[in-house]
Amino acid sequence: MNMVLFEKNDFISDSEIVISDRRVDYIKSVHKADINSILKIGILNGDIGVGKIVAIDDSSIKFSIEIQNRAPLKNNSILAVALPRPKIVKKILQLGVAGGFSKIIFFKSWSVDKSYWNSPVLEKNEIEKELKLALEQSVDTILPEVEIYKAFKPFAEDIVPNLLNDRDGYLFHPKKESGKIDKISDSILFFGPERGFIQYEVDLLNSKGVKTLSMGDRILRVEQAVGALLGVHIFC
């Protein structure tokens, strides 16, 4: 937790906040904070500042806060990933927040195991919980949108063209040809399942204006591919 993230229901006045949940234990055990300690704070979907601890006991902490800066701007990019294994969903959400994506999409692909759709990690409250943890880590406050599409053809034919209105689209798929992206802001980045897209899916997305690029001949895990791409590009 590089920043303590607060929500509207934490406020007891315009400049005072009280918390009494898992954040208390973390602040005490990791930050070793006590009375008069000053921590970086952020307001969910709001601004960033500092908070001074003015009261602390076994179960709660009271802060006096001062807002200083706006949250980092989201870029106009979208991370679209064929639904991976449930434990990898959390990693993709973390990478999506760290990369500043305005939207994260999970969609159906032929190679996606049907059982994945029944995982509790896709429940709204579980997704939001993981996003908040990622915001705390990356010192951000703005939640990205998360959308889920359980049928590939309607997603590719009806949703993707609208998303491409003001963006470039790139599909990463192992093949001999490779290309180059100068920057990945203002783009939609499509990543397939670890077994890859089938040719029908590649062709349909290509027909909608999505370009196919390669990240090399080696097969990467989904989180490796997303992380590798973010690691070599700077968002503008």
WOQUIWO-V521980 format. One record per residue. RES is the residue in one letter. OMEGA is omega in whole degrees, 0 to 359 (* if undefined). D_FIRST is the distance of its C-alpha to the first C-alpha in Angstrom with 2 decimals. Layout:
res=RES omega=OMEGA d_first=D_FIRST
res=RES omega=OMEGA d_first=D_FIRST
This chain:
res=M omega=178 d_first=0.00
res=N omega=179 d_first=3.81
res=M omega=175 d_first=5.42
res=V omega=183 d_first=6.71
res=L omega=180 d_first=8.89
res=F omega=176 d_first=12.37
res=E omega=185 d_first=15.50
res=K omega=183 d_first=19.17
res=N omega=175 d_first=19.93
res=D omega=185 d_first=17.57
res=F omega=170 d_first=19.96
res=I omega=171 d_first=22.89
res=S omega=183 d_first=24.27
res=D omega=185 d_first=23.77
res=S omega=181 d_first=21.56
res=E omega=184 d_first=20.41
res=I omega=173 d_first=17.77
res=V omega=176 d_first=17.61
res=I omega=180 d_first=15.14
res=S omega=181 d_first=16.22
res=D omega=185 d_first=14.23
res=R omega=179 d_first=11.55
res=R omega=180 d_first=9.08
res=V omega=181 d_first=11.71
res=D omega=181 d_first=11.70
res=Y omega=181 d_first=8.07
res=I omega=180 d_first=8.59
res=K omega=188 d_first=11.91
res=S omega=183 d_first=11.54
res=V omega=180 d_first=8.70
res=H omega=181 d_first=8.90
res=K omega=185 d_first=12.55
res=A omega=179 d_first=12.96
res=D omega=178 d_first=16.41
res=I omega=179 d_first=18.94
res=N omega=173 d_first=18.86
res=S omega=180 d_first=15.38
res=I omega=182 d_first=14.11
res=L omega=174 d_first=10.55
res=K omega=182 d_first=9.83
res=I omega=175 d_first=10.22
res=G omega=177 d_first=11.50
res=I omega=183 d_first=14.18
res=L omega=183 d_first=14.34
res=N omega=179 d_first=17.04
res=G omega=188 d_first=17.53
res=D omega=185 d_first=16.75
res=I omega=178 d_first=14.20
res=G omega=179 d_first=14.82
res=V omega=178 d_first=14.08
res=G omega=178 d_first=14.23
res=K omega=178 d_first=16.30
res=I omega=181 d_first=16.37
res=V omega=176 d_first=20.04
res=A omega=181 d_first=20.34
res=I omega=174 d_first=18.70
res=D omega=186 d_first=20.28
res=D omega=188 d_first=19.84
res=S omega=184 d_first=18.58
res=S omega=176 d_first=17.39
res=I omega=177 d_first=15.98
res=K omega=181 d_first=17.75
res=F omega=163 d_first=16.60
res=S omega=189 d_first=18.92
res=I omega=176 d_first=17.47
res=E omega=179 d_first=18.85
res=I omega=185 d_first=18.46
res=Q omega=187 d_first=19.01
res=N omega=171 d_first=18.42
res=R omega=176 d_first=18.71
res=A omega=176 d_first=16.10
res=P omega=179 d_first=16.84
res=L omega=171 d_first=19.91
res=K omega=172 d_first=20.06
res=N omega=185 d_first=22.82
res=N omega=185 d_first=25.77
res=S omega=182 d_first=25.09
res=I omega=175 d_first=24.89
res=L omega=182 d_first=23.65
res=A omega=187 d_first=26.27
res=V omega=172 d_first=26.03
res=A omega=190 d_first=28.64
res=L omega=179 d_first=26.98
res=P omega=175 d_first=25.70
res=R omega=185 d_first=25.29
res=P omega=182 d_first=22.98
res=K omega=178 d_first=20.29
res=I omega=176 d_first=20.39
res=V omega=180 d_first=19.96
res=K omega=180 d_first=16.27
res=K omega=179 d_first=16.02
res=I omega=177 d_first=18.10
res=L omega=178 d_first=16.00
res=Q omega=180 d_first=12.92
res=L omega=179 d_first=15.42
res=G omega=178 d_first=16.94
res=V omega=181 d_first=13.99
res=A omega=180 d_first=13.26
res=G omega=178 d_first=17.03
res=G omega=180 d_first=17.37
res=F omega=178 d_first=19.89
res=S omega=182 d_first=21.41
res=K omega=175 d_first=22.45
res=I omega=183 d_first=21.92
res=I omega=169 d_first=25.05
res=F omega=184 d_first=25.95
res=F omega=180 d_first=29.71
res=K omega=171 d_first=32.55
res=S omega=183 d_first=34.22
res=W omega=185 d_first=37.21
res=S omega=179 d_first=35.30
res=V omega=178 d_first=32.52
res=D omega=183 d_first=33.11
res=K omega=183 d_first=34.14
res=S omega=182 d_first=32.23
res=Y omega=184 d_first=28.86
res=W omega=180 d_first=29.58
res=N omega=184 d_first=29.66
res=S omega=177 d_first=26.16
res=P omega=180 d_first=24.02
res=V omega=180 d_first=21.06
res=L omega=177 d_first=23.11
res=E omega=187 d_first=23.24
res=K omega=183 d_first=21.93
res=N omega=178 d_first=19.58
res=E omega=177 d_first=18.09
res=I omega=181 d_first=17.65
res=E omega=178 d_first=16.05
res=K omega=181 d_first=13.56
res=E omega=178 d_first=12.57
res=L omega=180 d_first=12.59
res=K omega=177 d_first=10.26
res=L omega=179 d_first=7.55
res=A omega=177 d_first=8.61
res=L omega=179 d_first=8.74
res=E omega=182 d_first=5.20
res=Q omega=186 d_first=4.95
res=S omega=181 d_first=8.36
res=V omega=178 d_first=8.51
res=D omega=180 d_first=11.17
res=T omega=188 d_first=12.64
res=I omega=179 d_first=15.73
res=L omega=171 d_first=16.14
res=P omega=172 d_first=18.50
res=E omega=174 d_first=21.63
res=V omega=179 d_first=22.10
res=E omega=182 d_first=25.73
res=I omega=180 d_first=27.50
res=Y omega=188 d_first=31.10
res=K omega=177 d_first=33.05
res=A omega=187 d_first=36.16
res=F omega=187 d_first=36.33
res=K omega=176 d_first=39.59
res=P omega=177 d_first=38.88
res=F omega=183 d_first=35.45
res=A omega=186 d_first=37.10
res=E omega=187 d_first=40.15
res=D omega=186 d_first=38.95
res=I omega=185 d_first=35.26
res=V omega=180 d_first=34.88
res=P omega=178 d_first=37.74
res=N omega=179 d_first=36.22
res=L omega=183 d_first=32.84
res=L omega=184 d_first=34.76
res=N omega=182 d_first=36.51
res=D omega=183 d_first=34.53
res=R omega=167 d_first=32.73
res=D omega=178 d_first=33.69
res=G omega=180 d_first=33.12
res=Y omega=177 d_first=32.56
res=L omega=182 d_first=32.89
res=F omega=189 d_first=31.88
res=H omega=181 d_first=34.47
res=P omega=178 d_first=36.07
res=K omega=183 d_first=39.44
res=K omega=180 d_first=41.59
res=E omega=176 d_first=41.19
res=S omega=179 d_first=38.11
res=G omega=183 d_first=37.09
res=K omega=174 d_first=34.81
res=I omega=179 d_first=32.32
res=D omega=175 d_first=32.16
res=K omega=184 d_first=28.97
res=I omega=169 d_first=27.11
res=S omega=183 d_first=26.29
res=D omega=181 d_first=28.78
res=S omega=167 d_first=29.14
res=I omega=182 d_first=28.77
res=L omega=183 d_first=27.76
res=F omega=176 d_first=29.24
res=F omega=182 d_first=28.29
res=G omega=174 d_first=30.47
res=P omega=184 d_first=30.09
res=E omega=175 d_first=30.36
res=R omega=174 d_first=34.09
res=G omega=174 d_first=34.30
res=F omega=169 d_first=35.94
res=I omega=187 d_first=39.60
res=Q omega=178 d_first=42.04
res=Y omega=182 d_first=42.73
res=E omega=177 d_first=39.10
res=V omega=182 d_first=39.09
res=D omega=182 d_first=42.42
res=L omega=178 d_first=41.47
res=L omega=176 d_first=38.34
res=N omega=182 d_first=40.44
res=S omega=179 d_first=43.07
res=K omega=177 d_first=40.61
res=G omega=178 d_first=39.78
res=V omega=181 d_first=36.84
res=K omega=179 d_first=37.38
res=T omega=178 d_first=36.92
res=L omega=179 d_first=35.34
res=S omega=172 d_first=34.79
res=M omega=179 d_first=31.98
res=G omega=184 d_first=34.55
res=D omega=182 d_first=36.69
res=R omega=178 d_first=34.12
res=I omega=180 d_first=32.43
res=L omega=169 d_first=28.63
res=R omega=184 d_first=26.30
res=V omega=182 d_first=24.84
res=E omega=176 d_first=21.28
res=Q omega=181 d_first=22.94
res=A omega=180 d_first=25.08
res=V omega=181 d_first=22.41
res=G omega=180 d_first=20.16
res=A omega=181 d_first=23.32
res=L omega=179 d_first=24.43
res=L omega=183 d_first=21.23
res=G omega=184 d_first=21.30
res=V omega=179 d_first=24.74
res=H omega=176 d_first=24.64
res=I omega=178 d_first=23.23
res=F omega=180 d_first=22.83
res=C omega=* d_first=25.04
